[in-house]
Amino acid sequence: MNQPTIHGGEVYLLAKQLGRPVETLLDFSASMNPLGPPVSVVRAMHEAVNGCQYYPDRHSEEIRAQLAQKHAISEESILVGNGSAELIHILPKALALRHACILGPTFSEFEHALRLAGVRCTSVNAVSSQRYTPPIEKLHDLLDEWKRVSIRKDRKPGIHHYAVFLCNPNSPTGRRLSLRDLRQIIKRVNQIGCWMIVDEAFMDWCPSYSLIKDLSLCSRLIILRSFTKFFAIPGIRLGYLVGEPAVVGSMKKHLPPWSVNHVAQAAGVEALKDWRFFQRSLRFMQQARAAFIVQLRTIPGVRVMPSQANFVMVELPPGVDSDDIGARLQEQGILVRDCHTFSGVTQSALRLAVKLRRDNHRLVQVLKITLKDVQM
């Protein structure tokens, strides 16, 4: 039976369990911009409420126009959805997928959506001993196997029903693929004729590595993006994908009408205009992440993974149960993302969002004490 996926950010549930206001919790389990949403976006959402007596623009034309200008692509190459999760769930049926390779350990919603649609899944996982460096060689080995399958004309379904799913930068590991590696994968995908789906939900933190500028290199490349992480607006649900216009047009048929509400569209339009917020957020994250990693490395026995996103993955000392640590931190009003629910994570580990300096300091101090207590 396909089990529901587990995500971070369950602040309302924990607040109810602890009997305390949501505002008193420290949520390191969901990786949002610690600066919060831009003031301009909050203002736009408030103003948009006055238009909620009308149906929203079912084609999200204003956002698509802004995105087309930002990425230098056509509006027909863009599909806006009720969060990128909605778009992930239409992919298997829209692309008629039968077999997918997932580069892991990664976002569990890929596998959840694929299995719900009856798609066979193969995982190619990075390993702890290599600090979760993306397993490019293993992926190429699998693509070689798929290429051999593609030339056997008696085998059905054909390779055009196959897909590679990867997240860059990846969650929960924080690791990023180089453009060289990505372009090599694109080249192989072109050769064998399968699909390549790249989730760039965290790409705003390292925008020069986006594959959107390479969209024309592969007609079977689809890129997912999110407004959630960078603009700290998970509650309104807004994401988009880009791809070849004919593919995007066929995928649009699988979305329900009025998928993206009026307030979300207004927020997205304003967010794309706020270049000052974008630059300030990048500067802040580069400094805050580096300082957070230095602090985390002072915790005895903790192994800190490199990160190019707005979170850091840490492995706990041998013999320490991540479930136990997570529960102890929750009792003190601190949420962390337990990585044991990510398929392919073999060591007890936590994913920790980078937050404001005082919050990061508190987490480090509480985690130090908690680990010391359980190891006594």
N, C-alpha and C positions, 0 to 999 in steps of 0.2 A: 504494500500500500504506500502511496506517495505521501510522505509526511509533510506537514506545513513547514515552511522555512522559518528560521529564527533570525531576527534583525535586532539591531541596537535601537536605542531611543524610546524604550518603553517607560517613559517618565510618569505617565498618568497611572499606569498599573502599579508601579512601585510606590508612588505617592499615596495611593489608596491603601496599599498593604502596610505602609509605615505610619499612616495617619498623619501626614504632614503635607504642607503646601508644595506644589510642584516647584515653586520658585526657590525653595530651600535646598533642592537637590543639585548635585554636581554631576552632569551627564558627560562622561568620557566615552560612552558607548557609541554615540552617533557623531560622525565627523563633520561638523558644520564649521563655517567660518566663525571664529570666536569674536570677531568684531560685530557680529549680528547683521541683520539685513540693512542695506543702505537706507538712510533717512528718506531719500527720494523715492525708493520703492515702497516704503511704508506709507508715505503720503499718497502715492499713486493708488495703492490698494484702498485706502480710505475713500478717496474720491471716486473710485470705480464702483463702490457700493451703490451709488445713486443710479447706476445703469443696470442694476440687477433685475429690474422689472422686465427687461428684454432678454431674449435668447442671445447667447454669446455668438460671436463670429465662428461658425463651424469650421472654417478653413484657417483660422488664426493668421489672417493675411498680414497684419501689421508686424507681428513677431517674425514671420517668415521673411518679410521685406528687410527687416533689420538684420536678421541672421545672414541673409544672402549678401548684403553689403559687407558685413563683418568678415565673412569667410570667402568672399569673392566667388560665389557659386550662384546658380540659378535658384529662384524660389521653388521651382518644380522639383528641386533636389532635396527639399526639406519637408519633413512630416513632424508636426508638433503633437505631443500626447500628454495625457494626464499622469505625468511622471514618466521617467524612462522605463519603470517597471511595467507599465501598461504596454509599451512598445516591445519590450522583451517577450511578453506573453503572446503577442500576435505574430512574432517572427516564425515559429515552427510551422504554423498553418499557412501563412502567407507565402513562405518559401518552399512549402511542401517538403520539409526536411524529413529524413529517415535515419540519419546517423550524424552525430555531432561529436567533435573533439573539444574538450574543455581544458584550457591551459590553467592548471590550478596550483595550489589551493586558491579559490577565488570566490566571488559573489555567488551565493548559493541559489539565487533566483534563476540563473541560467538553467541549471540542471532541473530545478523544480518545474519551470515552464516547459522544458523539453520533454520531461517524463510525463507530464500531464497530457501532452500531445502524442504520446506513444513513440517518441524518438529514442533510438538507441544512443546511449552516451558512453564515451570513452574519455577517461581522464588522463592527462599527461601532467604529472605533478612535479613542482620544484621540491627540494628537500632541505631539511634543517641544516644538515652538515655542510651545505653550500650556501648557507644564509639566504635560502629561498631565491637564489638567482634564477631567473626565468629559464625553463628547460628547453632551450631552442633546439638542441641536437635531437632530443627525444621527439619533438614535434616534427622535425624534418624526416626522421625515421618513419613516423606514422604517415606523413604525406607521401613518402616513397611507396609505402604499402598501398595507399589509396590510388596512387598512379598506376600501380600494377593491376589493381582491381578495374580501373577505368578502361584498360585496353582489352579486358575480357568481355566481349560483347554479349556473352551469354549470361552475365551477372546483372541482376536487377534488384533494386532500383539503380539507376545510373549515378555517376559521381556528382552530377549536378544537384542531387538531393542531399549532399554531404555539406557540412559546415564546420569551420573552426571558430570557437568563441574564446576571446581573451579580453582581459581588462588591463588598461594601461593609463596611468600607474595602477598597480594591482592592489586590491583589497582582499585579505588583511595584511599582506606582507609589506606594502609600501614600495615595492620594487618597480622599476620602470624599464621597459624595453627601449633599446636605441632605435633611431630611425633606420639605421643600416639593417638591423635584424628584422624590423618590421617590413622593410622593402624587399628583403629576401623572401619573407613569407608571402608577400603579395605576388612576387614573381612565380613562386611555386603554385600558389592558388590559381593564377592565370593559366599556368601550364596544364593543370589537371582539371580545371573547370568547376571547382567547388566554391562554396561561399566563405567569406571571411567577415566575421562580426567583431568589431572592436568597441568595447565600452570605455569611453573617455570621461566617465563621471567626475574624475578627479583631475582632468587634464588642465583645468584653469590654473592649477598651481604650477604647471610647467608647460605653458602654451606652445612653445616652439617645437614640442615633440608631437603635436597633433598630426594625424594622418589626413585631415580634411583637405589639406592642400595637395594631397596625392590622389584625390578621389578619381581623377580622370585616368589613372594608371590601371584601374581594375573595375570593370562593370559589375562585378559580384562582391564588391566591398561595401559594407554598411557600417556606419559609425554612430554610436549612441552618445548623446550628451545630456547633461542635467543642469538645471538651475539650482538644485537643492543645496549642494555642498558649498559652493563658493558664495552664493548670495544668502545662505542661511534661511531658506524659506521652504523647509520640508512640508510644512502644514498645508500649503496650497497646491502641491503636486504639479510640477511643470518640467517637461523634458522634451527632447527632440531627437530625431535621427536624420542622417543625410545619406544619400545614395544616388545611384543612377536614376534619372527622372522617371523612366518607364517602370522601374522596380518600385520606386516610392509611390507612384500612381496606383499600382496594383495593391500595395500594402494599405493604402488609405481606405480601401473598401472594407478592411477588416476592423476598423475602428468604429465604435458606436458614434452616433451623431452627437454633437455638442460635447465632445470628450473633454475639452479644456474650458473651464469656466471663465467668466468675464473678468473677475478679480485677478485670476492667475495670468491672463493675457496682459492685463494692464501692468502687473508687476514685472513680467518678462520684458515688455517693451521698455520700461523705464530702467530696468537693470542693465540692459544693453547700452544705454546711453551714458551710464555713470563711469566714465573712464578713470576719474580721480579715485573712486572707491576701488577699482580694479588694481591700480598701481599701489595704493596704500596697503591693500590686503596682501599683495605679493611681498612687499617689503617686510611687513609685519611677520608673515609666516616664515620667511627665510631666517629671520632672527629668532623668533619664538621656538621654532622646531629645533634649531641648533642648540639653544639653551636648554630645552627640555631633554634632549638626548644626553647632554652632559650631566644633567641632574639624575636621569634614570640610571646612568652608568655608575653612580655612587651607591646604588643599592646592591649589597652583597649577593652574589650568585645569579643576578639577573643578566640575561644576554639580550642586548639591544640590536635590532635589525636596522640596516640603513633604510631611509625613507625619502621619497620624493613627493609625498602627498602631505595632507594635513593631519596625519596620525602616525603613530609609531607602534610597531609590533615588538613585544618583549617576551622572551621565553623565561619562565620561572625556574628557580633552582630545582635540581633533580629531586623527585619524590614529593614535590608540592603540587597539590591538586588545584587546578584553576577554578573548578566549581566552588571549592571551599573558600578560596581567596575572594572570588566574586561575591559570594554570599556575605562574607565578613565585611567587605567594603560597602555593600548595600545597606547593611545595618547602620552604617555611619552616613548614609545618604549619598554615597558615591556609586555611580553606575560605570562599569567597564564592559567591554565586549570580550566575552570568553571565546577563544578561538577553537575550542574543541568541536564546535558545530560546523566548522569549515572542513569539508572533506579534503583530506590530504595533509592536514596539520597533525603531526605525530607527537609533538611535545606540548606540555602544558604551557599555554601562552595566552597573552592578553593583547587586544588592540586598544590603544589609548589615543583618543583625540588630542590634538594640540589645542590648548585653551589659553586664556589669559595667564600672565606670569604668576599671579597670586594663587590661581586655581591649580596650575601645574605644580607649584610648590607644595600646596596642601596634599595633592594626590601622592607625590613622592614621599612626603613625610609619613602619611598614613600607611602607604604600601610598605615602607621600611619596617614600621612597627608591627604591622600585620604579619609579614613574612617572618620576622623575628619570633613572634608569638607561636606560630605554627611549627617552627623548627626547634623550639625549646624542648 
